[in-house]
Amino acid sequence: MRELFDLSEKYGFKAPLVDAPESLDLKLYLRLCGALSISPITIAVISDVFIALQDIDERIASIQYIAERINRKVSNIRHHLVTLEKANLIKSEFITTDPIRRRRGKLFTLAIPKGQAVAAADHSSIPERDNYQLVSSNTVETIDIDRYDDKTRFLELQIVRYLVKAMRTNRKDKAGTINVKLKVDGRVKPISITARAEEGRLIYLPDMSYYAGAITWLINHISERVEQADTIGETFTLPLEPLISMAKDIPLSDASAGGYMNNAIQSLQRISATTFDMRDLYGQDHSTIKDIEMYYKLFRLEALVTYEDEREIEKKAAVIQFPRSTVKNIIAAVRAEKSLNEMLLIDSDIFATKNEIEILFGLWAREHLITGRQAQQMYTWNELRESVAPSTSLSEFKRKFSNMVLTNVDPEYKAKIHNAVKDKIVRIIETCHLSEPRKGELVVEYGRATVQGYLINIGYSPEHGSSVIAFRRDMSALHILSHFNSQR
């Protein structure tokens, strides 16, 4: 039993303790949490724990100390630590901080399971073709699983540019509608979008990973049908296991787990239940058409089929009807031997995070990189929120955007703090300087990070009299464009 008396003497810490080793890769750790279906609440708690431990030189502190820092109960933190321990994301051992009675206590150490670092980073493994079983259907045949080995995702550009801005970014938000107005360069009136849900099941932004997986499946299926000159309908039967595998970047053999299957079905139901009303799409360039009010649905889930494959193993499939326009666009692009010039190539990393604002920023950045649109040089916090995530509150946006910067922080950044901001800084994490406008909500006042092809700088601007966020394209991001162009 290890003796950690020095922690007791130096800080007054008593067991149980939590340890976040300096060598721990937080970004990889959180991605692994997502891959193992750890709940967003547990991920949020462990992120707060990690941040709290940065103030301790040894990166070890008592749960009591952490509870006071992040404003949670000791029992609540311990519950989440035990949850992670069961998933092999925490190792525990018995230690003592009591030099007199030597009472036994626990030390919880955040850890990446052996071999998982390589597994989490390896996106090239291809599931066994023999395990790829489909439901019999007059419009569906087995698609060669080798076609999915690049782990890319296709999304319609219009969806990336407009509709994602009207999706729910807070898992706890129970609103049945979301209204946003998007300011577009060259338009007098902003585009108005209302997302409304049947029975209150409004689409949640991470659900888009399943939509992207479904579109990828559809593109490959239509490509084979066009080659065979077969009739192509609008309704298709998609086996859920390959869909989950593509959406979550997990092996096909893991996709049949109950948690993954239930989450996928709920996501498909929310996508199907959400309709987007779009107005003011047409400007003054159209002499006869003054406006068109569109009612857009990403797809409609018609049925869930439970069946037995040839090995008599029970499996599930989804019967999905896609909009005719989506199918026609894909057919036209495939026949023209183009890489879907109205589609946007999306890397799976965008959906690998549990941070909804990071997903939206990734989509926003990819749209600018691939279409050649120039990002505005400098934004205030609210201007950036309106451009990237108008459906979120400003406080939620600042907190989650700050978390994204912290996860991707530039270790060589050196801040020059302006006198107007000095008194606001309450904490320094690595090279980022943070304020705390609300208890437990840290916001980056000075920091630098590279995310999705952009070098992001946050700092105080005397001209604006407030913090601003500046963007500059990272030259290393050019591989995204070259990869996209090579597909054309």
Protein Blocks (a to p, Z undefined) as FASTA:
>chain_A
ZZffkmmmmnopacddddddfklcfklmmmmmmmnopafklmmmmmmmmmmmmmpmnlpa
cfklmmmmnopafklmmmmmmmmmmnopaccddddfbfklopacddddddddehklmmmm
mckbccdfklmccdddfkbccddfklmmnopacddfklmmmmmmmccfbfklccfbdcdd
dddehiabdcddddddehhiacdfklmmmmmmmmmmmmmmmmmmmmnopacdfbdcddfk
lmmmmmnopafklmmpmklmmmmmmmmmmmmmpccddehkbcfklmklmbdcddddfbac
fbdcddddfkopacddddddddfklmmmmmmmmmnopahjkbccddfklmmpcbfklmmm
mmmmmmmmmnopacdfbdcfklmmmmmmmmbcfklmmmmmmmmmmmmccfkbccdddfkl
mmmpmbdehjaccddfbghiacdfbdcddeehiacdddddfklopacddddddfklmmmm
mmmmmmZZ
